Amino acid sequence: MVTPRFLLVMGATLAYYVCVGVLIPVLPVFVENGMGSGEAMVGATAVAFSVAAVAARPGITWIGNRFGRRSMMVWGSALSVVAGLGHLFVTEAWQLLPLRAVMGIGEAGLFVGASTVVVELSPDSRRAEAASYLSLSVFGGLAVGPIIGELVMGDVASTARGLDAGRFDAVFWLMTIFAAVAAVVSLSAPRWVGERPNIEKHKVSWMQREAVIPGLILAGGIVSWTAFSSFVPGFAKQLGLGGSAAFFTLYSILCLVIRLVGARWPERLGLKRTVMFALVCLTLGTGVVALMANETGIWVGTVLMGFGMSFLYPSLLAMSVQRVDDVRRVAVVASFTAFFEIGSAVGGLSLGVLGEVFGKRSTFVGGAAFAAAGLLILIWYRNRSVNRAAAVAV
C-alpha cells in the first residue's frame, strides 16, 4: 500500500501542513500584538478560513471528478502561495479575513485531494490505516511548523504593539515557500487511480448523506481542538510561560507515534469503539486545562488531546466511505472533510465570543462541551444501528 506515489502524496501534505503549522503560534500574536485587535478577531480569522473552505466543497468535487485528483492538490497549494504573499501587505486586522478565506479554499483542495488519493490507493479493509499514515504528514507539519514559526517570529512581549513587535514578515515568507513546495510535489500525485469514473450522470451536491453523522461527530472534536490550538498560546502567556511551542511539539510527537504504531488499531478494535475512546480523551483534555488552569494542566491536556485526535479522523473517514462507489467517493470525502471547517467555524465564533465575555479559561470549557456532544451523537448513532440490525434480523 505504501508505494513511492503514496509517499509523494504524503510529502506534499507534509510541506503544506508545515505552512499551516507555522501560523499556529504566530497568527494570534499577530492579531493581538501586531494589529492591536482582540480575541474576537482571532476567532473571526478562523471563521473566514472555515466558511470559505466549506463553501468551496462543491467546486472542489467538480474539479476532482472533471480534471483528476491531482488537480485539487496542485491548485489548492497554489492558492495558499497567493494567500501567503498577501499576508505581507496586511496593515489592518480586517485585511486578514479575505486572505484567510483564500487559504481555507486552498487547504480544502489539498486535503480533499490527498485524502481521496490515499483512500483510492488502499484496500477497502485498510482505509483507516491509510488515513493514519497520511495524517503523519499532517501532524509532522504541525509538529515542525509551530517551532519554526515561533523561532522566526521571536519573543513578543505581551504588552508589545505594532507590526515591528515580531518578525512577522519572515514568517509569512516562510509559509509561502512551504506552500510552493507542496504545489510542486503535488504534481507527482496520480490524476486517476485506476480507470476514470463515469461522472456523466453524477450531480455534484454540497453534502452527501454518508458523511453527515461521521461529520457531525468530527465537528464536535474539532471544536475541542480549536479551543486548544487557538487559545493555549495566549493562555500560556497569561500564565507567565515563555511560549506554547513545547505543548504543540509534544502533541504532534504523540500523534505521530500513535498513528504510526497504532495505524491498524481502529479496524482491529472497531471503528465506532475507537471514535468513542477518542471523544472521551478530547472531552477530558480540554476539561483538564479549564479546571487546573496551570502549566501542569496544559501538559496533561496536551497528552489527552494527542490520544484523542490521533484516532478521531482516521476512524471517522473510514466510516464515511465504507459503502461508497468510485463515482461518489470524492464527493463523500469532500463532504466529510468539510466538517473540519464547520467545526473550526463554530468553534472560532462561539469560543471567541465566550473568551471575550468570560476569559480564556472559559474557551476550554466550551471545547469540552462540544466534544461531549459528539460523544452523545455517536452513542445515539451506534444504538440506532444496533436497533436497525435487530429489526432486519427479525
VODRENKOL-78026 format. One line per 3 residues: number of its first residue (from 1); their letters; for each residue x, z, y of C-alpha. Coordinates in pm, 1 decimal. Layout:
<atoms>
NUM	a	X:Z:Y | ...
</atoms>
This chain:
<atoms>
1	mvt	0.0:0.0:0.0 | 279.8:86.4:244.4 | 420.6:-264.8:293.7
4	prf	652.3:-387.7:573.4 | 347.7:-518.9:759.4 | 174.4:-181.4:722.3
7	llv	486.0:-12.8:863.3 | 498.7:-251.3:1161.0 | 137.8:-166.1:1245.6
10	mga	242.9:198.7:1234.2 | 539.1:116.1:1459.6 | 320.2:-46.3:1723.6
13	tla	85.5:252.2:1709.1 | 378.7:493.6:1742.3 | 506.8:318.8:2055.3
16	yyv	160.3:316.8:2207.7 | 97.4:686.8:2148.4 | 434.6:780.4:2293.2
19	cvg	293.1:613.0:2605.2 | -21.5:826.8:2573.1 | 172.2:1144.1:2492.6
22	vli	398.5:1110.6:2795.8 | 95.6:1168.9:3018.9 | -47.4:1473.0:2836.2
25	pvl	152.2:1738.6:3025.9 | 205.8:1520.7:3334.6 | -140.7:1396.5:3434.8
28	pvf	-296.1:1741.6:3500.8 | 9.2:1837.0:3708.7 | -0.8:1504.9:3894.4
31	ven	-370.8:1553.7:3975.5 | -346.7:1918.4:4081.2 | 2.0:1933.7:4236.6
34	gmg	81.1:1575.1:4327.2 | -267.7:1483.2:4453.3 | -378.3:1832.1:4560.6
37	sge	-702.8:1795.6:4364.4 | -873.7:2036.6:4121.6 | -973.1:2075.7:3758.5
40	amv	-1291.6:1873.6:3806.3 | -1076.5:1567.6:3882.0 | -871.0:1635.8:3567.2
43	gat	-1197.1:1619.5:3376.2 | -1310.1:1309.8:3567.8 | -998.0:1115.8:3464.6
46	ava	-1080.6:1191.1:3101.9 | -1439.4:1075.8:3159.2 | -1328.8:746.0:3318.5
49	fsv	-1094.6:678.7:3026.9 | -1358.9:756.4:2767.5 | -1660.8:584.4:2923.4
52	aav	-1467.5:258.8:2964.9 | -1340.0:274.5:2606.7 | -1691.6:328.4:2469.7
55	aar	-1847.7:55.9:2685.6 | -1580.3:-192.3:2572.8 | -1650.6:-146.4:2198.5
58	pgi	-1888.6:-445.2:2152.4 | -1638.2:-672.7:2326.0 | -1354.4:-536.5:2112.4
61	twi	-1560.9:-600.5:1797.7 | -1629.7:-957.6:1909.4 | -1260.6:-1020.6:1979.1
64	gnr	-1158.0:-876.2:1642.2 | -1407.0:-1087.3:1448.5 | -1352.7:-1405.0:1650.2
67	fgr	-976.7:-1406.8:1710.9 | -845.6:-1169.7:1444.2 | -739.5:-807.7:1409.1
70	rsm	-400.6:-864.2:1572.5 | -560.1:-975.3:1899.6 | -716.3:-631.4:1953.5
73	mvw	-379.5:-460.1:1926.3 | -188.1:-706.1:2145.2 | -438.0:-722.9:2430.0
76	gsa	-506.7:-351.3:2416.5 | -136.8:-276.0:2463.7 | -107.6:-538.1:2740.1
79	lsv	-391.6:-376.1:2935.8 | -208.4:-44.3:2914.6 | 101.7:-209.0:3061.8
82	vag	-110.7:-313.0:3361.5 | -258.0:37.7:3392.9 | 86.0:199.4:3371.6
85	lgh	219.2:-16.0:3654.2 | -90.0:65.1:3859.9 | -9.6:438.0:3846.2
88	lfv	299.2:367.4:4057.3 | 80.3:277.8:4356.9 | -160.7:573.8:4348.1
91	tea	-177.3:771.9:4672.9 | -526.1:927.2:4636.8 | -674.3:1105.6:4334.9
94	wql	-980.0:874.1:4309.9 | -748.8:576.3:4253.1 | -663.9:718.2:3912.9
97	lpl	-1019.6:660.3:3788.9 | -1014.1:277.0:3755.8 | -662.0:291.7:3612.1
100	rav	-770.7:544.1:3352.1 | -1066.1:315.5:3271.4 | -831.7:20.3:3207.0
103	mgi	-612.4:248.7:2995.7 | -919.3:355.0:2798.6 | -1009.5:-5.7:2715.8
106	gea	-650.2:-70.6:2611.8 | -636.8:235.0:2387.9 | -966.0:135.3:2224.9
109	glf	-836.2:-212.8:2147.1 | -508.8:-91.6:1998.1 | -664.2:187.9:1795.3
112	vga	-961.8:-9.0:1658.2 | -730.7:-294.3:1564.8 | -474.0:-73.1:1390.5
115	stv	-741.1:133.4:1211.4 | -917.1:-179.4:1085.1 | -594.1:-335.9:960.1
118	vve	-479.3:-29.4:762.4 | -825.6:11.7:607.2 | -828.1:-353.1:501.4
121	lsp	-473.1:-334.4:365.0 | -568.5:-37.2:142.7 | -761.2:1.8:-185.2
124	dsr	-1113.8:139.6:-149.3 | -1015.2:473.3:-306.6 | -717.7:528.4:-72.0
127	rae	-862.6:468.6:273.1 | -836.1:831.5:386.0 | -473.6:823.9:269.9
130	aas	-410.9:506.7:473.5 | -571.5:666.3:779.6 | -348.8:970.7:730.0
133	yls	-37.6:752.9:728.3 | -149.1:568.3:1041.7 | -210.0:899.8:1210.9
136	lsv	155.8:986.1:1150.9 | 226.4:729.2:1420.2 | -38.3:876.6:1647.5
139	fgg	92.4:1229.9:1616.2 | 453.5:1115.9:1612.1 | 388.9:965.0:1953.7
142	lav	205.3:1276.2:2065.2 | 498.1:1487.8:1943.6 | 766.5:1293.7:2129.1
145	gpi	564.8:1189.2:2434.6 | 494.7:1532.0:2587.9 | 856.7:1637.9:2550.4
148	ige	977.6:1322.0:2723.1 | 708.5:1338.3:2988.5 | 775.9:1698.2:3084.7
151	lvm	1154.0:1649.6:3085.4 | 1134.7:1338.1:3301.4 | 881.2:1493.4:3540.7
154	gdv	1096.9:1802.9:3586.4 | 991.3:2158.0:3661.9 | 699.9:2164.7:3906.5
157	ast	619.9:2498.6:4067.8 | 252.5:2598.7:4054.9 | 246.0:2613.4:4436.4
160	arg	416.8:2273.9:4489.4 | 207.7:1997.9:4650.2 | 273.9:1630.6:4721.2
163	lda	395.9:1318.3:4541.5 | 754.6:1443.2:4561.1 | 667.4:1763.6:4368.1
166	grf	793.0:1596.6:4048.4 | 944.3:1269.9:3924.8 | 604.8:1113.8:3861.1
169	dav	709.2:751.0:3918.5 | 974.7:777.4:3649.1 | 709.7:898.4:3404.7
172	fwl	479.7:605.9:3490.4 | 762.2:355.3:3439.2 | 832.9:512.3:3102.3
175	mti	471.6:489.3:2982.5 | 464.8:122.7:3092.1 | 776.3:45.0:2887.4
178	faa	634.8:204.2:2572.7 | 305.7:15.3:2614.4 | 505.9:-309.2:2642.5
181	vaa	695.8:-225.8:2323.1 | 363.0:-168.0:2147.3 | 239.5:-510.3:2261.6
184	vvs	549.2:-687.0:2128.9 | 547.3:-508.8:1790.4 | 171.0:-572.7:1757.0
187	lsa	248.1:-943.9:1730.7 | 361.3:-874.0:1372.6 | 18.4:-745.4:1267.2
190	prw	-192.5:-973.8:1043.2 | -457.5:-1184.8:1208.4 | -674.3:-1150.9:897.5
193	vge	-633.1:-955.3:573.7 | -741.0:-1198.2:304.6 | -996.8:-1463.1:397.5
196	rpn	-1153.8:-1469.2:740.3 | -1502.9:-1308.6:720.6 | -1801.5:-1536.4:778.7
199	iek	-1946.4:-1395.0:1100.1 | -2188.4:-1672.8:1193.3 | -2496.4:-1459.4:1119.8
202	hkv	-2346.6:-1130.4:1229.0 | -2470.2:-987.5:1557.0 | -2239.3:-759.6:1749.1
205	swm	-2404.6:-429.0:1839.5 | -2279.1:-124.0:2021.2 | -2345.3:124.0:1739.2
208	qre	-2354.5:91.1:1359.0 | -2571.7:334.9:1165.1 | -2298.4:425.1:912.7
211	avi	-2084.9:557.9:1197.3 | -2339.7:785.1:1366.9 | -2324.0:1108.8:1163.7
214	pgl	-1946.3:1099.1:1097.8 | -1902.5:1006.5:1463.8 | -2110.2:1296.8:1596.0
217	ila	-1908.6:1535.8:1379.3 | -1586.7:1379.5:1508.2 | -1705.8:1414.6:1868.5
220	ggi	-1755.2:1789.8:1823.1 | -1397.3:1823.4:1701.9 | -1263.6:1603.3:1981.0
223	vsw	-1425.7:1822.7:2248.5 | -1238.9:2115.0:2094.6 | -914.4:1912.8:2106.3
226	taf	-988.7:1813.1:2467.0 | -1018.8:2179.4:2561.2 | -680.5:2245.8:2406.1
229	ssf	-490.3:1938.7:2528.9 | -632.8:1923.1:2881.6 | -630.0:2289.5:2975.9
232	vpg	-346.0:2453.5:2780.7 | -84.1:2306.0:3023.8 | -247.7:2474.1:3325.5
235	fak	-337.6:2787.6:3129.0 | 24.9:2828.2:3017.5 | 143.8:2809.7:3379.5
238	qlg	-125.9:3058.3:3479.4 | 13.3:3300.0:3217.8 | 361.2:3260.1:3368.1
241	lgg	504.5:3045.7:3087.5 | 761.2:2775.0:3161.8 | 553.1:2486.9:3024.6
244	saa	336.4:2365.2:2739.1 | 558.6:2107.6:2566.8 | 662.6:2354.1:2293.8
247	fft	300.0:2409.1:2189.3 | 230.8:2036.0:2168.3 | 554.3:1983.6:1978.3
250	lys	459.2:2242.4:1715.8 | 108.8:2097.9:1695.9 | 236.7:1744.7:1641.2
253	ilc	501.3:1850.9:1385.9 | 231.9:2032.4:1188.1 | 11.5:1723.6:1194.5
256	lvi	299.6:1502.4:1084.0 | 391.3:1726.1:791.0 | 33.5:1795.1:680.1
259	rlv	-73.0:1431.3:697.0 | 236.8:1316.5:510.7 | 231.1:1581.8:238.5
262	gar	-147.2:1604.3:217.3 | -240.1:1237.5:264.9 | -429.4:1228.1:-67.2
265	wpe	-593.5:1569.7:-37.2 | -918.3:1456.3:131.6 | -1008.0:1219.8:-154.0
268	rlg	-898.4:1471.5:-416.9 | -1080.9:1770.1:-263.9 | -1382.9:1571.2:-143.8
271	lkr	-1427.6:1421.0:199.9 | -1709.4:1649.5:316.8 | -1536.5:1964.3:193.9
274	tvm	-1218.7:1863.6:377.1 | -1412.0:1798.5:701.2 | -1573.7:2142.9:675.0
277	fal	-1232.0:2308.0:648.4 | -1108.0:2109.8:947.7 | -1401.6:2211.7:1167.8
280	vcl	-1362.1:2579.4:1079.6 | -995.6:2557.7:1186.6 | -1087.4:2389.6:1516.5
283	tlg	-1355.1:2647.6:1594.8 | -1114.0:2932.6:1529.0 | -825.5:2757.9:1706.7
286	tgv	-988.9:2728.1:2047.9 | -1170.3:3058.8:1996.3 | -844.0:3246.9:1944.3
289	val	-693.9:3107.0:2265.6 | -1002.5:3222.1:2458.3 | -1015.8:3568.9:2300.3
292	man	-646.0:3659.9:2309.2 | -563.5:3482.8:2638.8 | -188.5:3524.8:2595.2
295	etg	112.9:3338.4:2460.0 | 59.0:3463.9:2104.4 | -298.9:3341.5:2115.5
298	iwv	-185.6:2992.5:2216.4 | 67.1:2983.0:1930.3 | -196.4:3090.2:1674.6
301	gtv	-446.2:2846.3:1821.0 | -185.4:2568.4:1802.3 | -138.2:2622.5:1427.5
304	lmg	-512.5:2622.8:1361.7 | -563.0:2310.8:1575.4 | -285.2:2139.8:1378.1
307	fgm	-459.2:2201.7:1045.7 | -799.5:2105.8:1183.9 | -702.3:1778.9:1349.6
310	sfl	-482.3:1676.9:1055.0 | -777.5:1645.6:819.2 | -1070.3:1565.0:1050.4
313	yps	-1021.6:1198.3:1140.2 | -892.6:1053.3:807.8 | -1177.3:1208.3:609.0
316	lla	-1447.4:1101.8:853.9 | -1312.7:744.8:882.0 | -1321.8:709.8:502.8
319	msv	-1679.4:846.9:501.3 | -1793.1:591.7:759.9 | -1663.2:279.9:576.8
322	qrv	-1747.4:380.3:220.0 | -2025.0:121.0:173.7 | -1942.3:-137.5:440.4
325	ddv	-1864.8:-505.1:368.7 | -1584.5:-713.1:521.7 | -1805.3:-868.1:790.3
328	rrv	-1922.5:-537.1:936.7 | -1607.8:-330.7:884.7 | -1452.6:-384.4:1227.5
331	avv	-1789.5:-307.3:1390.2 | -1824.7:18.9:1196.4 | -1465.7:120.6:1273.7
334	asf	-1525.7:36.6:1640.9 | -1848.0:240.3:1644.4 | -1691.4:536.6:1465.7
337	taf	-1377.4:548.0:1678.6 | -1594.9:529.2:1991.9 | -1679.9:892.5:1924.1
340	fei	-1322.4:983.5:2012.4 | -1404.2:874.4:2365.9 | -1759.4:1010.5:2357.9
343	gsa	-1617.5:1349.7:2263.9 | -1348.5:1320.2:2531.3 | -1604.0:1221.1:2797.3
346	vgg	-1843.1:1502.9:2709.6 | -1552.5:1744.4:2686.9 | -1388.6:1629.4:3009.1
349	lsl	-1710.3:1655.8:3207.1 | -1856.6:1975.2:3062.9 | -1528.5:2162.5:3023.5
352	gvl	-1407.9:2055.1:3367.7 | -1720.3:2197.3:3530.6 | -1701.0:2507.5:3312.0
355	gev	-1340.3:2564.1:3417.7 | -1421.1:2520.9:3787.9 | -1702.4:2778.5:3767.6
358	fgk	-1568.3:3035.1:3520.7 | -1193.4:2966.5:3499.9 | -964.5:2800.4:3245.0
361	rst	-1030.8:3057.1:2973.5 | -1396.5:2952.4:2951.4 | -1296.0:2595.6:2860.8
364	fvg	-1167.4:2718.5:2525.5 | -1496.0:2898.0:2457.0 | -1671.9:2567.6:2520.6
367	gaa	-1434.3:2386.3:2284.8 | -1506.9:2635.5:2006.4 | -1882.2:2594.0:2057.2
370	faa	-1865.7:2214.5:2020.1 | -1654.9:2236.1:1702.3 | -1908.9:2481.0:1560.4
373	agl	-2187.6:2234.6:1646.3 | -2002.8:1966.0:1448.7 | -1988.4:2206.4:1155.5
376	lil	-2365.6:2258.0:1169.8 | -2424.1:1879.6:1170.2 | -2200.4:1844.4:863.7
379	iwy	-2388.2:2119.2:677.2 | -2720.7:1951.2:759.1 | -2587.1:1611.6:651.9
382	rnr	-2449.9:1745.5:325.0 | -2776.2:1923.2:242.7 | -2974.8:1609.3:323.3
385	svn	-2751.8:1402.0:93.8 | -2796.3:1653.7:-188.2 | -3176.2:1652.3:-145.1
388	raa	-3187.8:1271.5:-146.7 | -2976.6:1255.7:-461.7 | -3207.8:1507.0:-629.6
391	ava	-3515.3:1305.9:-527.4 | -3365.8:984.6:-668.8 | -3281.1:1160.9:-995.4
394	v	-3641.9:1280.0:-1030.9
</atoms>
